Structures are given as structure tokens and as C-alpha cells.
Amino acid sequence: MRDWTRSIAVVGSGLLLAVATAACSPENKTKTESAHGSPSSDAAGAKAATPAAKSDEPRDAGHAHKEGEAPHAHDEGGAGPVVALTAIERENIGLKTEKALVRPFEDVRRLPGVMKPLPDRVAVVTSRTPGKVVEIHAALGQRVEKGQDLIEVQSVELEKLELELLQAEARARVEILKLETDLTQAQNKLRLAQADADRNQRLVDKGIGARKDLIAAENQLQAVQNEIAGLGRQIELARISSRAEVEGLIRQLGLLGLPAADIERMRRERAVALLHIPAPISGTVVERPAVLGQVVEPSTTLLKLVDTSVLIAEGSAPEDLLRELRVGQTVRVTVPTYPGERFEGKITFIHPQIDPERRVAHVWAEIRNPGGRLKPDMFVQLSVAVGGGPKALVIPAAALMKAEGREFVFVETPAGFKRADVLVGARNDESVEIKQGLAPGAAVVTDGKRQVYTVFLAARSGAPALGGHTH
């Protein structure tokens, strides 16, 4: 094991020495001299006239770099070694870059806040009538859809109304059936009376019948017709009365929470039904105090549902900040639970009153949360974009790193990734203003910068890095 470690250290030291030697080789020295001017005899004389540098002065102190230009790989006091990664290594660490751009720097205000459910997306499930819980179909934490059956309750009041409904329908059927039977008999009598009247009319026409018999037959016919008309009106009235009574009972059952489908099934099967309580909204069961056999009242909470697909980020805005806030402004929310991630939304409500104790106004921003990652009562920070500032050279905040009291980024070059120390100006939740150290268009590492920095440190110290070799 020691031999293996010693071998790795020797190989790493050899590679680092090779990199340093290549960087400072005569060929590179020639290129450097050609870039900065070849040493002529006059230059040599000038050099001879120049006082010798102190021994403790950095070797490259006179070699200035332009602003935004990364130091050479051999400059140990500057950028350090160049990190070269293969395509496979870049993919393995999920490396991504973004360009430094000159654009208006967004003016952002930060507010502390907490996640809250939307009031319209919270539901408390109760029974509308006293009863006993006989079935529970939803577990704590379960996701349910609107209309889904949650709890079954046995209710004396409900069963009484159901029996009244069945009895009312039975009475109506019996009464109407009796009236319809009387109507049928009256219609039979009508046929006989009509035949008797027609026979007397023929006898009178032939002069062999008495007119008084014809008049009596016609009177009998008219009486039967009146009887039929009366029975028809009674049947219609009975149907109207029965319909009104049945509809009234159905309405009462509906008010007690019995779904229309259960009422129709109960009327069809002629059997009383339990009270099935459906989910009033789609959401997650966050509370379930109900237990089997529990006697409940209309005020008893059985379940509590919360739809977390959309939440409110409730921020606290100081009084002096209210003049800059408007409904519709973009809000970015960050949560300590998910560092580096942002959830976007817009301001939907600014409370018209100031909290008298904290001297702040509550600001609501609706945040879509389809995956349910955000939870109610999470502490968050709201970043509200209140406008654009002057143009500046800007990079993503995710690209910035800090170590040993210095802030820097890794810049992509044809040879690899170089460290570039930067001077930072204004900051917000997404971007950082760069005042010195980068040029517009420079590609800086955002995702994977920690891994690049690890390889950078390993290369600077001569230790093996990704894949067991030094960059």
C-alpha cells in the first residue's frame, strides 16, 4: 500500500514538473520574448544599466497583464495551473458554463418570508349531520381527488329522511294507482253511456222512442264525462303534490351532504344509504382526527385537506419599501432546504394594513409547486425585482467562488479552465456585477465549479486528480 501511494506521488510530481518545465521551456520562452519584444543589443545595454532586482521580488513582477486577462499557467502567484478536462470528465461532473454579459443589472429587494397554503386551497371535512363514523377511506398524507369518497357516516336524521322519501313515493304511487283505476272504470262507463245515448237518439229519430229517455241518456253521458275530467285533474294534482314532497325531501338529503347519485340509488333499490362524504377539493390529507366508531357533530373536524400545487410565499416588507412594490412584480424564492435553487412567481396581494407590532406589511406571491417540494411553514427569502439598474458586466452568482479571502471564477479557454480573480460590485439573488478581472463574453463555470477547483488544487500541489492523473 505504501509503495502504491509512493508511486502515485512520484507520478503526480513528475507530471507537475513536466507541466512547469513545458511552460518555462526555451520554446515557450522564445514565444514569450517574441510577444514582448526580442532582446537586441540596445535592450541588452539598457538591461545592464538597470539596477538588479532584489532577490525577494517576484520573478514576474514586471510582467503586467491586461485587465480581465488570466495570468499564465506558470504564474504561481496568480491563476495557477490550467485545468484541462476531457469530454467524459466534463459530462461526469455535469459541467456547465455561462458567458459574462454587459446588460442592465436588475434591482432586487429581499424580504424574509414563510410558505403558506392558499386560503382557497384548504378544506376542512365535516359531517353536516350528527352520526357515527363507520368507514374511513383516506389515510394521513394520502393524495385525494375532488369528489373522492373519504368517510362514511351512519346518521339517524339522514335515515329518517330517507324513509320519509321512500314512504312519500310509495303513498303517491298508491294514490295515483287508485285514481287511475277509477278513471279506467269511468271510461268504461263512458262507453256504455255513449252507446245508450246513441241508441235513444236513433229511436227518437225514427219516432218510436220517447224524448225523455234520450234526455236522460244524454245527462248520464255528461255526468260520466264530468267524472272522467275530475279524475284526470285529481291524478294531475296528486302527481304535483307527490313531486313537491319528494323534491323537498331530496333537497333536505342534499343539504345534509348525501350525493345525488346515492339518493338515486337509494330510491331505485328502496334501501337507506349511509352518508358518503366526498373530498371538496383535490389535495393531500394533512390531518385525520376521525376514528372508526366516533360519534360526530357538524362542528367535528374529520379531515383536513391542503392543495400544495400552488403555495403563497408570504413576505414581510418594511414600510419604506412599500413604495417600490407592485402587484405583478416577479418574485424569486429561495429555501435553505434546496440551496442554489429558485422558485419563481409574481406578487398577487399587498396587505392594505401595517402590522402594528413589527411595522411591516405582508406581501403574497403565488408560487407554483407541482412536485410538492415546497412545504407550508418553510422559511424562505423573497427576492423582488423592482426594476433594472445601469448596464454592467454581469455573471451568474452561481459562478462565483471564494477562498483565502479572494473571490474568483474559472474561465474556459482553448487550453482548459483558468482561475480568474475578480473584483465584485453589486449583487442580487441571481447575478453578480464584475468590476475587474473578466472581459465581456468570457465563459465562466457555473455547475461543476467545485470539482474544477478540486482538480485545480490537486494540480497545483502535484497530487493525482480526476481519473488518477494531474491536470
C-alpha positions as a printed NumPy array, in Angstrom:
array([[   0.   ,    0.   ,    0.   ],
       [   2.84 ,    2.415,    0.851],
       [   4.642,    1.513,   -2.397],
       [   1.464,    2.256,   -4.383],
       [   0.982,    5.624,   -2.648],
       [   4.655,    6.468,   -3.193],
       [   4.304,    5.564,   -6.879],
       [   1.268,    7.778,   -7.311],
       [   3.032,   10.673,   -5.594],
       [   6.099,   10.211,   -7.84 ],
       [   3.948,   10.085,  -10.984],
       [   1.951,   13.169,   -9.853],
       [   5.159,   15.083,   -9.06 ],
       [   6.601,   14.085,  -12.403],
       [   3.538,   15.279,  -14.289],
       [   3.507,   18.621,  -12.408],
       [   7.264,   19.036,  -13.115],
       [   6.589,   18.272,  -16.782],
       [   3.848,   20.912,  -16.9  ],
       [   6.117,   23.509,  -15.255],
       [   9.049,   22.561,  -17.493],
       [   6.903,   22.791,  -20.624],
       [   5.554,   26.154,  -19.541],
       [   9.042,   27.525,  -18.994],
       [  10.814,   25.653,  -21.834],
       [  13.089,   27.511,  -24.251],
       [  10.454,   27.239,  -26.917],
       [   7.863,   28.926,  -24.672],
       [  10.471,   31.426,  -23.548],
       [  11.124,   32.25 ,  -27.195],
       [   7.382,   32.745,  -27.774],
       [   7.171,   34.958,  -24.696],
       [  10.114,   37.014,  -25.825],
       [   8.687,   37.373,  -29.312],
       [   5.396,   38.524,  -27.771],
       [   7.087,   41.157,  -25.574],
       [   9.996,   42.097,  -27.873],
       [  13.284,   40.292,  -28.722],
       [  16.403,   41.235,  -26.733],
       [  18.504,   43.42 ,  -29.051],
       [  21.913,   44.755,  -28.24 ],
       [  20.394,   48.114,  -27.236],
       [  17.937,   46.333,  -24.953],
       [  20.818,   44.366,  -23.507],
       [  22.688,   47.571,  -22.8  ],
       [  19.622,   49.058,  -21.187],
       [  19.226,   45.954,  -19.114],
       [  22.795,   46.193,  -17.975],
       [  22.205,   49.783,  -16.909],
       [  19.131,   48.81 ,  -14.92 ],
       [  19.762,   48.069,  -11.221],
       [  19.437,   44.405,  -10.303],
       [  16.123,   43.32 ,   -8.794],
       [  16.026,   42.381,   -5.17 ],
       [  16.285,   38.699,   -4.525],
       [  12.93 ,   38.564,   -2.696],
       [  10.987,   40.362,   -5.516],
       [   8.63 ,   38.11 ,   -7.506],
       [  10.214,   36.879,  -10.726],
       [   7.361,   38.126,  -12.936],
       [   6.697,   41.372,  -11.105],
       [   7.481,   43.366,  -14.252],
       [   5.229,   41.185,  -16.45 ],
       [   1.894,   43.046,  -16.346],
       [  -1.385,   41.55 ,  -17.566],
       [  -4.26 ,   43.411,  -19.052],
       [  -7.486,   43.736,  -17.067],
       [  -9.562,   40.575,  -17.419],
       [  -6.592,   38.579,  -18.823],
       [  -5.883,   35.38 ,  -16.907],
       [  -2.265,   35.007,  -15.742],
       [  -0.09 ,   32.422,  -17.449],
       [  -0.054,   28.863,  -16.228],
       [   3.428,   29.238,  -14.797],
       [   2.421,   32.189,  -12.6  ],
       [   2.118,   30.52 ,   -9.22 ],
       [   1.101,   33.765,   -7.506],
       [  -1.772,   34.348,   -9.973],
       [  -4.089,   31.968,  -11.75 ],
       [  -2.091,   28.827,  -11.188],
       [  -2.246,   25.758,  -13.452],
       [  -4.718,   25.304,  -16.293],
       [  -7.318,   22.582,  -15.679],
       [  -7.846,   20.532,  -18.813],
       [ -10.8  ,   18.138,  -18.741],
       [ -11.856,   15.556,  -21.266],
       [ -15.386,   15.479,  -22.637],
       [ -16.168,   12.469,  -20.462],
       [ -14.879,   14.199,  -17.312],
       [ -16.937,   17.31 ,  -18.12 ],
       [ -20.03 ,   15.176,  -18.525],
       [ -19.369,   13.21 ,  -15.344],
       [ -19.24 ,   16.351,  -13.19 ],
       [ -22.17 ,   17.983,  -15.03 ],
       [ -20.051,   20.955,  -16.036],
       [ -21.88 ,   23.994,  -17.434],
       [ -20.702,   27.458,  -18.409],
       [ -22.364,   30.831,  -18.98 ],
       [ -21.   ,   33.948,  -20.614],
       [ -20.295,   37.212,  -18.851],
       [ -22.597,   39.774,  -20.46 ],
       [ -22.966,   43.516,  -20.347],
       [ -26.611,   44.19 ,  -19.505],
       [ -28.791,   46.175,  -17.091],
       [ -28.166,   44.925,  -13.586],
       [ -31.529,   44.   ,  -12.037],
       [ -32.526,   45.959,   -8.943],
       [ -33.73 ,   43.45 ,   -6.34 ],
       [ -35.211,   43.803,   -2.863],
       [ -35.006,   40.91 ,   -0.415],
       [ -37.73 ,   40.078,    2.089],
       [ -37.857,   37.354,    4.742],
       [ -40.909,   35.151,    4.484],
       [ -42.628,   31.852,    5.057],
       [ -44.586,   29.49 ,    2.802],
       [ -48.351,   29.368,    3.328],
       [ -51.162,   27.479,    1.586],
       [ -53.638,   29.445,   -0.496],
       [ -56.845,   30.022,    1.529],
       [ -58.96 ,   28.723,   -1.373],
       [ -56.929,   25.514,   -1.448],
       [ -57.526,   24.448,    2.16 ],
       [ -60.616,   22.411,    3.121],
       [ -61.896,   21.082,    6.432],
       [ -64.082,   17.992,    6.012],
       [ -67.045,   17.684,    8.397],
       [ -70.352,   15.861,    8.59 ],
       [ -73.434,   18.038,    8.097],
       [ -75.468,   15.861,   10.414],
       [ -74.809,   14.068,   13.72 ],
       [ -73.831,   10.443,   13.286],
       [ -71.252,    7.715,   13.762],
       [ -68.147,    7.115,   11.646],
       [ -68.361,    3.613,   10.154],
       [ -65.742,    3.747,    7.336],
       [ -62.622,    5.854,    6.566],
       [ -61.19 ,    5.641,    3.041],
       [ -58.341,    8.186,    3.276],
       [ -55.027,    7.815,    5.106],
       [ -52.912,   10.594,    6.559],
       [ -50.657,   12.009,    3.838],
       [ -52.705,   10.476,    1.023],
       [ -53.351,   12.491,   -2.123],
       [ -57.083,   12.575,   -2.964],
       [ -59.046,   13.981,   -5.888],
       [ -62.099,   16.208,   -5.74 ],
       [ -65.267,   14.118,   -5.296],
       [ -63.394,   11.057,   -3.996],
       [ -65.192,    9.181,   -1.196],
       [ -63.439,    9.897,    2.125],
       [ -65.66 ,    8.872,    5.063],
       [ -68.959,    7.05 ,    5.626],
       [ -71.211,    8.2  ,    8.455],
       [ -74.321,    6.479,    9.79 ],
       [ -76.889,    9.164,   10.65 ],
       [ -80.278,    8.703,   12.324],
       [ -81.52 ,   12.007,   10.927],
       [ -80.441,   11.048,    7.448],
       [ -82.06 ,    7.615,    7.624],
       [ -85.299,    9.2  ,    8.861],
       [ -85.42 ,   11.495,    5.837],
       [ -84.625,    8.617,    3.521],
       [ -87.515,    6.578,    4.957],
       [ -89.838,    9.569,    4.616],
       [ -88.805,    9.884,    0.98 ],
       [ -89.457,    6.198,    0.278],
       [ -92.832,    6.359,    2.072],
       [ -93.861,    9.529,    0.222],
       [ -93.092,    7.91 ,   -3.1  ],
       [ -94.998,    4.752,   -2.068],
       [ -98.062,    6.776,   -0.956],
       [ -98.048,    8.726,   -4.175],
       [ -97.916,    5.543,   -6.235],
       [-100.848,    4.001,   -4.331],
       [-102.976,    7.134,   -4.565],
       [-102.301,    7.644,   -8.253],
       [-102.907,    3.967,   -8.954],
       [-106.336,    4.161,   -7.241],
       [-107.253,    7.286,   -9.195],
       [-106.109,    5.698,  -12.433],
       [-108.29 ,    2.628,  -11.649],
       [-111.309,    4.897,  -11.059],
       [-110.512,    6.645,  -14.31 ],
       [-110.464,    3.353,  -16.19 ],
       [-113.851,    2.394,  -14.745],
       [-115.258,    5.799,  -15.62 ],
       [-114.   ,    5.422,  -19.158],
       [-115.829,    2.075,  -19.384],
       [-118.997,    3.732,  -18.09 ],
       [-118.488,    6.447,  -20.702],
       [-118.592,    3.926,  -23.491],
       [-121.849,    2.448,  -22.164],
       [-123.42 ,    5.863,  -21.649],
       [-122.396,    6.926,  -25.133],
       [-123.924,    3.772,  -26.626],
       [-127.19 ,    4.306,  -24.656],
       [-127.414,    7.926,  -25.791],
       [-126.784,    6.966,  -29.419],
       [-129.492,    4.263,  -29.274],
       [-132.085,    6.662,  -27.81 ],
       [-131.151,    9.254,  -30.45 ],
       [-131.883,    6.74 ,  -33.25 ],
       [-135.224,    5.736,  -31.697],
       [-136.288,    9.367,  -31.393],
       [-135.228,    9.996,  -34.981],
       [-137.451,    7.114,  -36.122],
       [-140.346,    8.379,  -33.997],
       [-140.604,    5.262,  -31.913],
       [-138.635,    6.466,  -28.837],
       [-139.519,    8.863,  -26.058],
       [-137.593,   12.123,  -25.933],
       [-137.415,   11.978,  -22.151],
       [-135.389,    8.757,  -22.425],
       [-132.952,   10.5  ,  -24.802],
       [-132.567,   13.415,  -22.415],
       [-131.868,   11.036,  -19.505],
       [-129.25 ,    9.149,  -21.529],
       [-127.512,   12.386,  -22.536],
       [-127.494,   13.562,  -18.913],
       [-125.907,   10.281,  -17.89 ],
       [-123.296,   10.642,  -20.61 ],
       [-122.433,   14.164,  -19.446],
       [-122.108,   13.004,  -15.823],
       [-119.651,   10.286,  -16.803],
       [-117.648,   12.765,  -18.85 ],
       [-117.504,   15.155,  -15.88 ],
       [-116.381,   12.283,  -13.671],
       [-113.546,   11.431,  -16.069],
       [-112.411,   15.043,  -16.235],
       [-112.465,   15.251,  -12.441],
       [-110.41 ,   12.084,  -12.07 ],
       [-107.872,   13.436,  -14.577],
       [-107.471,   16.622,  -12.52 ],
       [-107.101,   14.603,   -9.3  ],
       [-104.39 ,   12.47 ,  -10.848],
       [-102.509,   15.558,  -12.018],
       [-102.806,   17.202,   -8.599],
       [-101.668,   14.016,   -6.873],
       [ -98.615,   13.875,   -9.11 ],
       [ -97.763,   17.543,   -8.473],
       [ -98.189,   17.122,   -4.724],
       [ -96.105,   13.958,   -4.665],
       [ -93.383,   15.577,   -6.802],
       [ -93.196,   18.578,   -4.485],
       [ -92.948,   16.387,   -1.392],
       [ -90.296,   14.139,   -2.936],
       [ -88.239,   17.061,   -4.224],
       [ -88.383,   18.709,   -0.796],
       [ -87.075,   15.557,    0.881],
       [ -84.376,   15.137,   -1.775],
       [ -83.291,   18.728,   -1.194],
       [ -83.038,   18.108,    2.535],
       [ -80.94 ,   14.996,    1.942],
       [ -78.669,   17.002,   -0.352],
       [ -78.264,   19.708,    2.279],
       [ -77.175,   17.039,    4.736],
       [ -74.455,   16.014,    2.306],
       [ -75.946,   12.939,    0.622],
       [ -74.739,   12.981,   -3.005],
       [ -77.336,   12.912,   -5.786],
       [ -76.018,    9.57 ,   -7.069],
       [ -76.543,    7.98 ,   -3.637],
       [ -80.082,    9.398,   -3.453],
       [ -80.984,    7.957,   -6.858],
       [ -79.511,    4.591,   -5.931],
       [ -81.451,    4.604,   -2.655],
       [ -84.73 ,    5.388,   -4.473],
       [ -84.031,    2.71 ,   -7.071],
       [ -83.018,   -0.022,   -4.617],
       [ -85.574,    1.04 ,   -1.959],
       [ -82.949,    0.851,    0.816],
       [ -81.49 ,    3.521,    3.107],
       [ -77.91 ,    4.657,    2.362],
       [ -75.035,    5.77 ,    4.547],
       [ -73.726,    9.325,    4.316],
       [ -70.698,    9.249,    1.983],
       [ -68.625,   12.393,    2.484],
       [ -66.632,   13.315,   -0.674],
       [ -63.465,   15.378,   -0.954],
       [ -64.415,   19.035,   -1.554],
       [ -61.068,   19.754,   -3.29 ],
       [ -58.093,   17.86 ,   -4.666],
       [ -55.272,   17.808,   -2.154],
       [ -53.317,   15.953,    0.489],
       [ -54.709,   14.755,    3.807],
       [ -52.664,   16.695,    6.37 ],
       [ -54.876,   15.984,    9.404],
       [ -57.129,   12.994,   10.175],
       [ -58.568,   13.203,   13.685],
       [ -61.556,   10.98 ,   12.795],
       [ -61.543,    7.357,   14.081],
       [ -63.882,    4.444,   13.487],
       [ -66.937,    4.403,   15.747],
       [ -66.548,    8.064,   16.682],
       [ -69.806,    9.944,   17.277],
       [ -69.539,   13.228,   15.41 ],
       [ -71.388,   16.53 ,   15.215],
       [ -71.476,   19.043,   12.357],
       [ -68.748,   21.013,   14.139],
       [ -66.399,   17.991,   14.393],
       [ -63.357,   18.086,   12.087],
       [ -62.946,   14.736,   10.37 ],
       [ -60.169,   15.516,    7.869],
       [ -58.168,   18.486,    6.657],
       [ -57.063,   18.736,    3.038],
       [ -54.448,   21.085,    1.585],
       [ -53.694,   21.516,   -2.107],
       [ -49.976,   22.356,   -2.275],
       [ -49.695,   22.57 ,   -6.074],
       [ -49.757,   26.351,   -5.607],
       [ -48.485,   27.989,   -2.415],
       [ -48.094,   31.535,   -1.13 ],
       [ -44.708,   32.956,   -0.205],
       [ -45.698,   35.487,    2.441],
       [ -43.013,   38.127,    2.85 ],
       [ -42.661,   40.944,    5.361],
       [ -41.988,   44.299,    3.68 ],
       [ -40.795,   47.286,    5.759],
       [ -42.811,   50.482,    5.404],
       [ -40.121,   52.335,    3.442],
       [ -40.051,   49.565,    0.828],
       [ -43.777,   49.596,    0.044],
       [ -43.451,   52.433,   -2.489],
       [ -41.33 ,   50.134,   -4.681],
       [ -43.62 ,   47.096,   -4.59 ],
       [ -46.418,   46.453,   -7.084],
       [ -48.823,   43.602,   -7.779],
       [ -47.479,   41.607,  -10.726],
       [ -43.768,   42.065,   -9.987],
       [ -41.572,   38.994,  -10.445],
       [ -40.527,   37.216,   -7.264],
       [ -37.828,   34.575,   -6.869],
       [ -37.976,   32.422,   -3.766],
       [ -35.02 ,   30.596,   -2.24 ],
       [ -35.267,   27.984,    0.503],
       [ -32.434,   26.788,    2.769],
       [ -33.598,   23.225,    2.14 ],
       [ -32.703,   23.492,   -1.575],
       [ -29.567,   25.657,   -1.811],
       [ -28.899,   27.041,   -5.265],
       [ -32.493,   26.528,   -6.466],
       [ -35.058,   29.251,   -7.139],
       [ -38.826,   29.107,   -7.417],
       [ -40.462,   31.886,   -9.408],
       [ -43.816,   33.6  ,   -9.02 ],
       [ -45.498,   37.005,   -9.011],
       [ -46.833,   39.315,   -6.316],
       [ -50.61 ,   38.832,   -6.112],
       [ -51.504,   40.756,   -2.966],
       [ -50.063,   43.528,   -0.782],
       [ -51.878,   43.813,    2.52 ],
       [ -53.521,   47.209,    2.942],
       [ -52.7  ,   47.343,    6.655],
       [ -49.396,   47.564,    8.512],
       [ -48.594,   45.134,   11.289],
       [ -48.638,   47.491,   14.306],
       [ -46.046,   45.488,   16.237],
       [ -43.5  ,   44.66 ,   13.535],
       [ -44.167,   47.728,   11.345],
       [ -44.244,   45.638,    8.174],
       [ -46.827,   44.835,    5.507],
       [ -47.474,   41.268,    4.394],
       [ -46.845,   40.574,    0.719],
       [ -48.16 ,   37.473,   -1.053],
       [ -46.535,   35.852,   -4.059],
       [ -48.11 ,   32.782,   -5.646],
       [ -45.522,   30.074,   -6.321],
       [ -46.321,   27.006,   -8.424],
       [ -45.256,   23.817,   -6.646],
       [ -46.21 ,   20.872,   -8.899],
       [ -43.709,   18.458,   -7.348],
       [ -44.729,   19.311,   -3.793],
       [ -41.142,   20.088,   -2.798],
       [ -42.068,   23.295,   -1.044],
       [ -43.915,   22.776,    2.231],
       [ -46.178,   25.091,    4.205],
       [ -44.39 ,   26.951,    7.041],
       [ -40.965,   26.67 ,    5.382],
       [ -38.786,   29.746,    5.961],
       [ -37.902,   31.393,    2.64 ],
       [ -36.353,   34.54 ,    1.218],
       [ -38.239,   36.547,   -1.398],
       [ -36.228,   38.454,   -3.998],
       [ -38.479,   41.028,   -5.682],
       [ -37.312,   42.548,   -8.963],
       [ -38.302,   46.218,   -8.616],
       [ -36.55 ,   47.465,  -11.76 ],
       [ -33.41 ,   47.498,  -13.895],
       [ -30.296,   49.44 ,  -12.996],
       [ -27.406,   50.736,  -15.136],
       [ -25.597,   48.393,  -17.505],
       [ -22.739,   46.383,  -16.052],
       [ -20.668,   43.299,  -16.751],
       [ -22.709,   40.524,  -15.104],
       [ -22.16 ,   36.833,  -14.403],
       [ -24.404,   34.281,  -12.662],
       [ -23.989,   34.278,   -8.895],
       [ -23.533,   30.504,   -9.103],
       [ -20.16 ,   31.001,  -10.852],
       [ -18.53 ,   32.988,   -8.051],
       [ -16.209,   31.257,   -5.585],
       [ -14.281,   32.497,   -2.563],
       [ -11.199,   31.084,   -0.877],
       [  -8.377,   32.555,    1.183],
       [ -10.16 ,   35.903,    1.27 ],
       [ -10.23 ,   36.217,   -2.55 ],
       [ -13.2  ,   35.895,   -4.925],
       [ -12.634,   34.203,   -8.268],
       [ -14.189,   32.251,  -11.111],
       [ -12.988,   29.622,  -13.548],
       [ -12.889,   30.805,  -17.158],
       [ -12.967,   28.441,  -20.133],
       [ -10.075,   28.849,  -22.589],
       [  -8.901,   26.708,  -25.532],
       [  -6.27 ,   25.144,  -23.253],
       [  -8.669,   24.428,  -20.384],
       [ -10.072,   26.232,  -17.377],
       [  -8.147,   29.071,  -15.752],
       [  -8.743,   30.698,  -12.426],
       [  -9.509,   34.415,  -12.695],
       [  -9.599,   36.611,   -9.599],
       [ -12.356,   39.223,   -9.855],
       [ -13.439,   42.43 ,   -8.2  ],
       [ -17.147,   42.207,   -7.373],
       [ -19.648,   45.072,   -7.277],
       [ -23.383,   44.845,   -6.681],
       [ -25.083,   41.509,   -6.104],
       [ -28.583,   40.094,   -6.197],
       [ -30.065,   36.627,   -5.848],
       [ -29.159,   35.625,   -9.433],
       [ -26.304,   37.784,  -10.666],
       [ -23.081,   39.459,   -9.641],
       [ -21.583,   42.636,  -11.11 ],
       [ -17.925,   42.223,  -12.117],
       [ -15.89 ,   45.439,  -11.976],
       [ -12.481,   43.944,  -12.748],
       [ -10.974,   40.616,  -13.765],
       [ -13.188,   39.493,  -16.668],
       [ -13.879,   40.571,  -20.225],
       [ -17.341,   40.502,  -21.837],
       [ -18.09 ,   37.156,  -23.428],
       [ -15.862,   35.146,  -21.1  ],
       [ -17.38 ,   31.735,  -20.377],
       [ -17.415,   31.091,  -16.628],
       [ -18.123,   27.766,  -14.943],
       [ -21.407,   27.572,  -13.022],
       [ -22.238,   23.905,  -12.483],
       [ -19.257,   21.737,  -11.587],
       [ -17.054,   24.595,  -10.342],
       [ -16.294,   22.785,   -7.081],
       [ -14.958,   19.775,   -8.968],
       [ -12.881,   22.026,  -11.232],
       [ -11.463,   23.758,   -8.144],
       [ -10.591,   20.366,   -6.641],
       [  -8.662,   19.43 ,   -9.795],
       [  -7.021,   22.875,   -9.769],
       [  -5.791,   22.416,   -6.192],
       [  -4.596,   18.892,   -6.939],
       [  -2.68 ,   20.088,   -9.989],
       [  -1.104,   22.929,   -8.022],
       [   0.037,   20.565,   -5.278],
       [   1.077,   17.778,   -7.626],
       [  -1.458,   15.267,   -6.259],
       [  -3.486,   12.966,   -8.57 ],
       [  -6.947,   14.259,   -9.54 ],
       [  -9.767,   13.055,  -11.773],
       [  -9.05 ,    9.707,  -13.337],
       [  -5.856,    9.383,  -11.245],
       [  -3.845,   11.931,  -13.292],
       [  -2.914,   15.531,  -12.712],
       [  -4.089,   18.46 ,  -14.798]])
